[in-house]
Amino acid sequence: MREEERREAARTDLPMLAIGAGAIALVVLALVVRAGGAFSETAAPGLSQAGALTKAGLVTARLGGDVAAVLTVGWLLVAAVFVPGAPAARRCLRAASLTATAWAACTLALIVCTVLDLFGVGPTKVTGDMMRTFLVELPQGRALFLVLAATIAVSVASSLPRAADGAGYLLAGALAGMLPPLFTGHAASGADHALAVYSLVAHIAGVALWTGGLVALVTLAPAVGDRLPRVAERYSALALASFAVVGASGAVNAWVRLGGPHLGSRYGALVVAKAAALAVLGAIGWWHRRATLPALRRGGARPFLRLGAVEILVMAATMALATGLSRTPPPEVAPGSLDVVALRLGFPLPGPAGAGPLLLDWWIDPLFLVLIAAGAVLYGTGAARVRDWPWRRSASWAAGLLVVLLATCCGISRYSMVLFSAHAAQHVLVGLVAPALLLYGAPLRLALEATRGEGRALLAAAAGSRGLRVLTDPVTASVLLLLGLYAFPRSPLLGASLGNHALHSLALVVFLVVGLAYFHGTAGTLMPFALLPLHAIAGIALTRDGTVHGGWYEHLGRRWGAPPLDDQHLGALLLWTAAAAVTLAAAAAHGLYWRGPRSTTRLSASTTVGSYSEAESSRSRSSTAAPRSRSAESPTRSS
């Protein structure tokens, strides 16, 4: 009977909450798009104007898609992180399938309304050529098509019988499905491309996890039962981190869009309103921690759910405000303030390359700067917690981070946009040199030894996941490495990544991940030696290629240095010789290290990262205070 009373106390009037949130969102959206000028005739100068009904459908479909995306992420977050394996997880997945279907429908409506708005025609005058032009030739159309494909995939996969086993993958897929439009909007065309786009990525991800998680938690409260206090506390920690990320990224993005603290425009006024809404949400979160969470631990769920419902209503208004803000034209750049080359590069064309400019002419990649800082702080914290952690591990990790910093934030980063040879050097440093050093730092094993409880269980599950095993398979990792080194420069992806700084940063992240997978997967095998002829063949073929690839470097108007084709040949030579040398050196270091008595402690080549880390962690906990054996410092399979 007590359980029934607890469930009844945890119930919320969900239909009324949904109706109230929808009404508030629509009213706020109507006010914002009217005040922001999205319906004005000057919103898109030079183009034929669509009717008010089309524009209203455009912003409504956008808001509906955003809400459905956030709800999908929330359901999958609860299923993957908060109630994994519980009966409630199955309910979350069914709900995620429904909201992903709604997301797909809204995306399809958004595509149609965007075509109507772009070509200035009515619904009955849309032709197949218009749809093809939008979906195939325009970046915005391709981005929406990717979103549509992702939403359909998430919807179908969430409804499968064994979807609970892959809830984490579905969550990652849903978050990834929200990102393509961010690379084609206002942020992607600004002067600080990468900073604007990645601040927006962090902003959207934080909002989705925060808002979606709260809606799912309030809706699922009766089914969670006695686990609600613990789940709410874990969610509260995530919400606090999300609040910090949303606030910081929003401030950075607004600064980039406005060019500083210029709040006199319509766009600036809406930014101020959005900041005020965030402050209200922060106050509600503070009251949760001060009053409702302690009451929840004492058995009173109603205060938490009531305040959670109020928070959802404020979030609905804030999301509508953000949707209207996305349709509001930002302040225009003054004519003549940027030349064409500077607009393409994001900075003026630099002078001749040399040792000094390549090292000292810094151009910081914001994504990698954040990743490097986070890696240094987290690794340092873990090393301080684990007793007798080998200093060689820490030194190797620091050296790997330093290599990444030099490749992505110093002059090499700037000149990689101007010279293919600098791009090749950056690729080698990020995709080959840094992974070898970072792997010897054994970050995953350190994380497993430094954490306890549920955090350690999540890390162990991720380390032993099927996706990681597939990625680190020697054949798979080797193929991906070769494709990144020699197929990427020949593909249209090279020009696309150079034309969008955010995509360029993302490509470098992929190279780093592939390098980590390659060195881990091929350690202790003959695969690096077998790849040497392939490195030579592919590299020499690129060296002798008579076409400048990418459609980028030859259009910058550079008047110094080697011609683009000669510079491409130099970069190709650097690619294959450095790749062969680094992989051969890593394989030789592994072989030399394991010769002699250490071979008795060597793990088999089939040992996974997760099982190895689990075994090492168990051994370290059961050991005495004596120093570690040197076998704990293996240069491979220690990630």
LUMVOMAR-861529 format. One record per residue (C-alpha): chain; x, y, z. Coordinates in steps of 0.25 Angstrom, whole numbers, plus 5000, padded with zeros to 4 digits. Example, Ala and Ser with C-alpha at 12.3 -4.5 7.8 and 13.67 -1.06 7.14 Angstrom:
% LUMVOMAR-861529
c; px; py; pz
A; 5049; 4982; 5031
A; 5055; 4996; 5029
//
This chain:
% LUMVOMAR-861529
c; px; py; pz
A; 5000; 5000; 5000
A; 5011; 5009; 5003
A; 5017; 5007; 4989
A; 5004; 5011; 4983
A; 5003; 5023; 4991
A; 5018; 5027; 4987
A; 5014; 5025; 4972
A; 5002; 5033; 4974
A; 5009; 5044; 4980
A; 5019; 5044; 4969
A; 5009; 5045; 4958
A; 5008; 5058; 4950
A; 4996; 5063; 4941
A; 5004; 5061; 4929
A; 4994; 5064; 4918
A; 4991; 5078; 4925
A; 5006; 5080; 4926
A; 5008; 5077; 4911
A; 4997; 5086; 4907
A; 5002; 5097; 4916
A; 5016; 5096; 4911
A; 5011; 5096; 4896
A; 5003; 5108; 4898
A; 5014; 5116; 4905
A; 5024; 5112; 4894
A; 5015; 5116; 4883
A; 5011; 5129; 4889
A; 5026; 5133; 4892
A; 5030; 5128; 4878
A; 5019; 5137; 4871
A; 5024; 5149; 4879
A; 5039; 5147; 4877
A; 5038; 5145; 4862
A; 5029; 5157; 4861
A; 5038; 5166; 4869
A; 5051; 5160; 4863
A; 5047; 5163; 4848
A; 5046; 5149; 4843
A; 5033; 5153; 4836
A; 5038; 5166; 4830
A; 5040; 5168; 4815
A; 5054; 5171; 4817
A; 5058; 5158; 4824
A; 5063; 5152; 4812
A; 5067; 5164; 4802
A; 5068; 5160; 4787
A; 5059; 5148; 4788
A; 5045; 5146; 4785
A; 5037; 5146; 4798
A; 5028; 5134; 4803
A; 5015; 5137; 4809
A; 5013; 5138; 4824
A; 5007; 5124; 4825
A; 5019; 5118; 4819
A; 5028; 5126; 4829
A; 5019; 5122; 4841
A; 5020; 5108; 4836
A; 5035; 5109; 4836
A; 5037; 5114; 4850
A; 5026; 5105; 4855
A; 5033; 5092; 4849
A; 5046; 5097; 4854
A; 5041; 5098; 4868
A; 5034; 5085; 4867
A; 5047; 5078; 4862
A; 5055; 5084; 4873
A; 5045; 5079; 4884
A; 5044; 5065; 4878
A; 5059; 5065; 4877
A; 5061; 5069; 4892
A; 5050; 5059; 4896
A; 5057; 5048; 4888
A; 5070; 5051; 4895
A; 5064; 5051; 4908
A; 5057; 5038; 4907
A; 5070; 5031; 4902
A; 5078; 5038; 4913
A; 5070; 5032; 4924
A; 5070; 5018; 4917
A; 5085; 5018; 4915
A; 5090; 5025; 4928
A; 5080; 5026; 4939
A; 5071; 5013; 4938
A; 5079; 5004; 4929
A; 5074; 4989; 4929
A; 5062; 4993; 4937
A; 5048; 4991; 4932
A; 5046; 5006; 4931
A; 5057; 5006; 4921
A; 5048; 4999; 4911
A; 5037; 5009; 4913
A; 5048; 5020; 4910
A; 5052; 5014; 4897
A; 5037; 5012; 4893
A; 5035; 5027; 4896
A; 5048; 5031; 4889
A; 5043; 5023; 4876
A; 5031; 5032; 4876
A; 5038; 5045; 4878
A; 5048; 5042; 4868
A; 5037; 5039; 4858
A; 5031; 5053; 4861
A; 5045; 5058; 4860
A; 5045; 5052; 4846
A; 5032; 5058; 4842
A; 5035; 5072; 4847
A; 5048; 5071; 4839
A; 5041; 5067; 4826
A; 5031; 5079; 4828
A; 5043; 5088; 4831
A; 5049; 5083; 4817
A; 5037; 5086; 4810
A; 5035; 5100; 4817
A; 5049; 5104; 4814
A; 5048; 5101; 4799
A; 5035; 5109; 4799
A; 5042; 5120; 4806
A; 5055; 5119; 4798
A; 5048; 5120; 4784
A; 5037; 5129; 4788
A; 5026; 5119; 4783
A; 5013; 5113; 4788
A; 5011; 5099; 4792
A; 5005; 5095; 4779
A; 5016; 5101; 4771
A; 5028; 5092; 4777
A; 5035; 5084; 4766
A; 5044; 5072; 4767
A; 5055; 5081; 4762
A; 5054; 5090; 4773
A; 5054; 5079; 4783
A; 5066; 5073; 4777
A; 5074; 5086; 4776
A; 5071; 5088; 4791
A; 5074; 5074; 4796
A; 5086; 5072; 4787
A; 5093; 5085; 4783
A; 5091; 5094; 4796
A; 5098; 5091; 4809
A; 5085; 5094; 4817
A; 5077; 5084; 4809
A; 5088; 5073; 4811
A; 5089; 5076; 4826
A; 5074; 5074; 4827
A; 5074; 5062; 4819
A; 5084; 5056; 4829
A; 5075; 5060; 4840
A; 5064; 5053; 4834
A; 5072; 5040; 4831
A; 5077; 5040; 4846
A; 5063; 5042; 4852
A; 5058; 5030; 4844
A; 5069; 5022; 4848
A; 5067; 5025; 4863
A; 5052; 5023; 4862
A; 5054; 5009; 4856
A; 5065; 5005; 4864
A; 5059; 5009; 4877
A; 5047; 5000; 4874
A; 5055; 4988; 4872
A; 5054; 4977; 4883
A; 5068; 4978; 4887
A; 5069; 4993; 4887
A; 5072; 4994; 4902
A; 5086; 4988; 4899
A; 5090; 4999; 4890
A; 5083; 5011; 4897
A; 5096; 5018; 4898
A; 5099; 5017; 4883
A; 5085; 5022; 4881
A; 5087; 5034; 4890
A; 5100; 5037; 4882
A; 5092; 5036; 4869
A; 5081; 5045; 4874
A; 5091; 5056; 4879
A; 5099; 5055; 4865
A; 5086; 5056; 4858
A; 5084; 5070; 4864
A; 5097; 5075; 4859
A; 5097; 5076; 4843
A; 5089; 5089; 4842
A; 5099; 5096; 4852
A; 5110; 5095; 4841
A; 5102; 5102; 4831
A; 5095; 5114; 4839
A; 5099; 5128; 4843
A; 5110; 5122; 4852
A; 5117; 5115; 4840
A; 5117; 5127; 4832
A; 5123; 5136; 4842
A; 5137; 5142; 4843
A; 5141; 5132; 4855
A; 5135; 5120; 4849
A; 5140; 5109; 4858
A; 5138; 5117; 4871
A; 5123; 5120; 4867
A; 5120; 5106; 4862
A; 5126; 5098; 4874
A; 5120; 5108; 4884
A; 5107; 5105; 4878
A; 5109; 5090; 4878
A; 5112; 5091; 4893
A; 5100; 5099; 4895
A; 5090; 5090; 4887
A; 5096; 5078; 4894
A; 5095; 5084; 4908
A; 5081; 5088; 4905
A; 5076; 5075; 4900
A; 5082; 5067; 4912
A; 5077; 5077; 4922
A; 5063; 5079; 4917
A; 5061; 5065; 4911
A; 5066; 5058; 4924
A; 5056; 5066; 4932
A; 5044; 5064; 4924
A; 5047; 5049; 4924
A; 5050; 5048; 4939
A; 5037; 5056; 4942
A; 5029; 5047; 4933
A; 5035; 5034; 4938
A; 5035; 5037; 4952
A; 5024; 5027; 4956
A; 5031; 5016; 4949
A; 5044; 5019; 4955
A; 5039; 5017; 4969
A; 5049; 5016; 4981
A; 5060; 5019; 4971
A; 5055; 5033; 4969
A; 5063; 5040; 4979
A; 5076; 5034; 4974
A; 5073; 5036; 4960
A; 5069; 5051; 4963
A; 5082; 5053; 4970
A; 5090; 5048; 4958
A; 5082; 5056; 4949
A; 5084; 5069; 4957
A; 5099; 5067; 4955
A; 5097; 5066; 4940
A; 5087; 5078; 4940
A; 5097; 5087; 4948
A; 5108; 5083; 4938
A; 5099; 5086; 4926
A; 5095; 5099; 4932
A; 5109; 5103; 4933
A; 5112; 5099; 4918
A; 5099; 5105; 4913
A; 5102; 5118; 4920
A; 5117; 5119; 4915
A; 5115; 5114; 4901
A; 5103; 5124; 4899
A; 5111; 5136; 4904
A; 5122; 5132; 4894
A; 5113; 5130; 4883
A; 5106; 5143; 4885
A; 5119; 5150; 4886
A; 5123; 5145; 4873
A; 5110; 5148; 4866
A; 5109; 5162; 4871
A; 5124; 5165; 4870
A; 5125; 5169; 4885
A; 5115; 5174; 4895
A; 5106; 5181; 4885
A; 5092; 5179; 4890
A; 5085; 5190; 4883
A; 5080; 5182; 4872
A; 5067; 5173; 4871
A; 5077; 5161; 4872
A; 5084; 5167; 4884
A; 5070; 5170; 4891
A; 5066; 5155; 4889
A; 5080; 5150; 4894
A; 5077; 5158; 4907
A; 5063; 5152; 4908
A; 5069; 5138; 4907
A; 5080; 5141; 4917
A; 5069; 5145; 4927
A; 5061; 5132; 4924
A; 5074; 5125; 4927
A; 5076; 5132; 4940
A; 5062; 5128; 4944
A; 5065; 5114; 4941
A; 5078; 5115; 4949
A; 5069; 5120; 4961
A; 5060; 5108; 4960
A; 5072; 5098; 4960
A; 5077; 5105; 4972
A; 5064; 5103; 4979
A; 5063; 5088; 4975
A; 5077; 5086; 4982
A; 5073; 5094; 4994
A; 5059; 5089; 4996
A; 5052; 5079; 4987
A; 5064; 5068; 4986
A; 5065; 5067; 5002
A; 5050; 5066; 5002
A; 5051; 5055; 4992
A; 5061; 5047; 5000
A; 5051; 5048; 5012
A; 5040; 5042; 5003
A; 5033; 5054; 4998
A; 5033; 5054; 4983
A; 5022; 5064; 4981
A; 5030; 5077; 4983
A; 5041; 5072; 4973
A; 5031; 5069; 4962
A; 5023; 5082; 4964
A; 5036; 5090; 4963
A; 5040; 5081; 4951
A; 5027; 5084; 4944
A; 5029; 5099; 4946
A; 5044; 5098; 4941
A; 5038; 5090; 4928
A; 5029; 5102; 4925
A; 5040; 5112; 4926
A; 5049; 5103; 4918
A; 5038; 5102; 4907
A; 5037; 5117; 4907
A; 5053; 5118; 4906
A; 5053; 5108; 4894
A; 5043; 5116; 4887
A; 5051; 5129; 4889
A; 5063; 5121; 4884
A; 5056; 5117; 4871
A; 5051; 5131; 4869
A; 5065; 5136; 4871
A; 5070; 5126; 4860
A; 5061; 5133; 4850
A; 5065; 5147; 4854
A; 5076; 5153; 4845
A; 5089; 5156; 4853
A; 5095; 5170; 4851
A; 5102; 5171; 4838
A; 5116; 5172; 4836
A; 5120; 5186; 4830
A; 5124; 5186; 4815
A; 5138; 5185; 4812
A; 5142; 5181; 4826
A; 5146; 5167; 4821
A; 5153; 5163; 4808
A; 5149; 5151; 4800
A; 5161; 5143; 4804
A; 5160; 5147; 4819
A; 5146; 5143; 4819
A; 5149; 5129; 4813
A; 5161; 5127; 4823
A; 5155; 5134; 4835
A; 5168; 5142; 4836
A; 5177; 5150; 4826
A; 5186; 5142; 4817
A; 5199; 5140; 4825
A; 5213; 5143; 4820
A; 5223; 5133; 4815
A; 5224; 5120; 4824
A; 5237; 5118; 4832
A; 5241; 5112; 4846
A; 5237; 5125; 4853
A; 5223; 5126; 4847
A; 5220; 5112; 4848
A; 5223; 5111; 4863
A; 5219; 5126; 4867
A; 5208; 5130; 4858
A; 5197; 5124; 4867
A; 5183; 5122; 4862
A; 5176; 5114; 4873
A; 5166; 5104; 4870
A; 5155; 5105; 4881
A; 5150; 5091; 4881
A; 5164; 5085; 4883
A; 5168; 5096; 4893
A; 5156; 5091; 4901
A; 5159; 5076; 4899
A; 5174; 5078; 4903
A; 5171; 5086; 4915
A; 5160; 5076; 4919
A; 5170; 5064; 4917
A; 5181; 5071; 4925
A; 5172; 5074; 4937
A; 5165; 5060; 4937
A; 5178; 5053; 4935
A; 5185; 5061; 4946
A; 5173; 5059; 4956
A; 5174; 5044; 4953
A; 5189; 5043; 4955
A; 5187; 5050; 4968
A; 5177; 5040; 4973
A; 5184; 5027; 4969
A; 5196; 5024; 4978
A; 5210; 5021; 4971
A; 5205; 5024; 4957
A; 5217; 5023; 4948
A; 5223; 5037; 4944
A; 5226; 5031; 4931
A; 5212; 5030; 4928
A; 5209; 5044; 4932
A; 5221; 5049; 4924
A; 5216; 5042; 4911
A; 5202; 5047; 4913
A; 5207; 5062; 4915
A; 5216; 5060; 4902
A; 5204; 5055; 4894
A; 5196; 5067; 4899
A; 5207; 5076; 4895
A; 5208; 5070; 4881
A; 5193; 5073; 4879
A; 5194; 5087; 4884
A; 5205; 5090; 4874
A; 5198; 5084; 4863
A; 5184; 5090; 4865
A; 5187; 5104; 4872
A; 5201; 5109; 4867
A; 5205; 5114; 4853
A; 5204; 5100; 4847
A; 5189; 5101; 4849
A; 5188; 5114; 4842
A; 5197; 5110; 4831
A; 5190; 5097; 4829
A; 5179; 5105; 4823
A; 5188; 5111; 4813
A; 5198; 5100; 4809
A; 5196; 5085; 4807
A; 5209; 5082; 4813
A; 5206; 5089; 4826
A; 5192; 5081; 4826
A; 5200; 5068; 4824
A; 5209; 5072; 4835
A; 5197; 5074; 4844
A; 5191; 5061; 4840
A; 5203; 5053; 4844
A; 5205; 5060; 4857
A; 5190; 5059; 4861
A; 5187; 5045; 4855
A; 5201; 5038; 4857
A; 5210; 5044; 4867
A; 5201; 5049; 4877
A; 5193; 5036; 4878
A; 5205; 5027; 4881
A; 5209; 5036; 4892
A; 5195; 5038; 4898
A; 5193; 5022; 4898
A; 5205; 5020; 4906
A; 5199; 5030; 4916
A; 5188; 5019; 4919
A; 5177; 5029; 4921
A; 5166; 5019; 4922
A; 5173; 5010; 4932
A; 5176; 5022; 4940
A; 5161; 5026; 4940
A; 5157; 5012; 4944
A; 5167; 5012; 4956
A; 5163; 5027; 4960
A; 5148; 5025; 4960
A; 5138; 5017; 4968
A; 5124; 5013; 4968
A; 5115; 5016; 4957
A; 5125; 5024; 4949
A; 5135; 5013; 4949
A; 5124; 5003; 4944
A; 5120; 5013; 4933
A; 5135; 5014; 4929
A; 5137; 4999; 4929
A; 5124; 4997; 4921
A; 5129; 5007; 4910
A; 5143; 5001; 4910
A; 5137; 4987; 4907
A; 5127; 4991; 4897
A; 5125; 4985; 4884
A; 5127; 4998; 4876
A; 5141; 5000; 4883
A; 5145; 4985; 4880
A; 5141; 4987; 4865
A; 5148; 5001; 4864
A; 5161; 4995; 4870
A; 5161; 4982; 4861
A; 5174; 4982; 4854
A; 5168; 4981; 4840
A; 5158; 4992; 4842
A; 5167; 5001; 4849
A; 5178; 4999; 4838
A; 5168; 5002; 4827
A; 5163; 5014; 4834
A; 5177; 5020; 4835
A; 5180; 5017; 4821
A; 5167; 5024; 4816
A; 5170; 5036; 4825
A; 5184; 5038; 4820
A; 5183; 5036; 4805
A; 5168; 5035; 4801
A; 5164; 5048; 4809
A; 5173; 5057; 4802
A; 5167; 5052; 4788
A; 5153; 5053; 4792
A; 5143; 5065; 4793
A; 5144; 5065; 4808
A; 5157; 5072; 4808
A; 5151; 5084; 4801
A; 5139; 5084; 4810
A; 5147; 5083; 4823
A; 5156; 5094; 4818
A; 5144; 5103; 4815
A; 5138; 5101; 4829
A; 5147; 5102; 4841
A; 5138; 5094; 4849
A; 5138; 5083; 4840
A; 5153; 5084; 4839
A; 5154; 5082; 4854
A; 5144; 5070; 4854
A; 5153; 5064; 4843
A; 5165; 5065; 4852
A; 5157; 5059; 4863
A; 5154; 5047; 4854
A; 5169; 5046; 4850
A; 5172; 5046; 4865
A; 5162; 5035; 4869
A; 5166; 5026; 4857
A; 5181; 5028; 4861
A; 5178; 5023; 4875
A; 5170; 5011; 4870
A; 5181; 5007; 4860
A; 5192; 5008; 4870
A; 5184; 5000; 4881
A; 5178; 4990; 4871
A; 5191; 4987; 4864
A; 5200; 4986; 4876
A; 5207; 4973; 4876
A; 5203; 4969; 4862
A; 5210; 4969; 4849
A; 5200; 4978; 4843
A; 5209; 4991; 4843
A; 5220; 4983; 4835
A; 5210; 4978; 4825
A; 5205; 4992; 4823
A; 5218; 4998; 4819
A; 5217; 4994; 4804
A; 5203; 5000; 4804
A; 5208; 5013; 4810
A; 5219; 5014; 4799
A; 5209; 5011; 4788
A; 5198; 5021; 4792
A; 5208; 5031; 4796
A; 5216; 5031; 4783
A; 5203; 5031; 4775
A; 5199; 5044; 4782
A; 5213; 5049; 4780
A; 5212; 5047; 4765
A; 5198; 5052; 4764
A; 5197; 5064; 4754
A; 5184; 5070; 4759
A; 5182; 5079; 4771
A; 5172; 5073; 4780
A; 5161; 5080; 4789
A; 5159; 5092; 4780
A; 5164; 5101; 4791
A; 5179; 5104; 4791
A; 5180; 5109; 4777
A; 5169; 5119; 4779
A; 5175; 5127; 4791
A; 5184; 5136; 4782
A; 5197; 5132; 4790
A; 5209; 5139; 4783
A; 5220; 5133; 4792
A; 5225; 5118; 4793
A; 5224; 5107; 4784
A; 5212; 5106; 4774
A; 5200; 5098; 4779
A; 5203; 5085; 4771
A; 5218; 5085; 4776
A; 5214; 5088; 4790
A; 5204; 5076; 4789
A; 5215; 5067; 4785
A; 5223; 5071; 4796
A; 5212; 5068; 4806
A; 5209; 5055; 4800
A; 5224; 5051; 4802
A; 5223; 5056; 4816
A; 5210; 5048; 4818
A; 5215; 5034; 4814
A; 5230; 5035; 4819
A; 5226; 5040; 4833
A; 5214; 5030; 4834
A; 5223; 5019; 4831
A; 5234; 5023; 4840
A; 5225; 5026; 4852
A; 5217; 5013; 4851
A; 5230; 5005; 4849
A; 5236; 5012; 4861
A; 5224; 5009; 4870
A; 5224; 4994; 4865
A; 5239; 4993; 4868
A; 5238; 5000; 4882
A; 5227; 4990; 4885
A; 5235; 4978; 4881
A; 5247; 4982; 4888
A; 5240; 4985; 4901
A; 5234; 4971; 4902
A; 5246; 4964; 4899
A; 5252; 4956; 4911
A; 5245; 4954; 4925
A; 5234; 4964; 4922
A; 5228; 4954; 4912
A; 5223; 4946; 4924
A; 5213; 4957; 4927
A; 5209; 4961; 4913
A; 5194; 4960; 4910
A; 5189; 4953; 4898
A; 5186; 4961; 4885
A; 5172; 4958; 4887
A; 5171; 4965; 4900
A; 5161; 4976; 4900
A; 5163; 4990; 4906
A; 5152; 4988; 4916
A; 5157; 4974; 4921
A; 5171; 4979; 4922
A; 5167; 4991; 4930
A; 5158; 4983; 4939
A; 5169; 4973; 4942
A; 5180; 4984; 4944
A; 5170; 4991; 4953
A; 5167; 4979; 4961
A; 5182; 4976; 4962
A; 5185; 4990; 4967
A; 5174; 4989; 4978
A; 5178; 4976; 4983
A; 5193; 4979; 4983
A; 5201; 4985; 4995
A; 5208; 4998; 4996
A; 5220; 4993; 4989
A; 5224; 4999; 4976
A; 5217; 4994; 4963
A; 5225; 4984; 4954
A; 5230; 4990; 4941
A; 5220; 4981; 4934
A; 5210; 4992; 4937
A; 5217; 5001; 4928
A; 5215; 4994; 4915
A; 5215; 5004; 4904
A; 5203; 4997; 4897
A; 5190; 4992; 4900
A; 5190; 5001; 4912
A; 5179; 5011; 4908
//
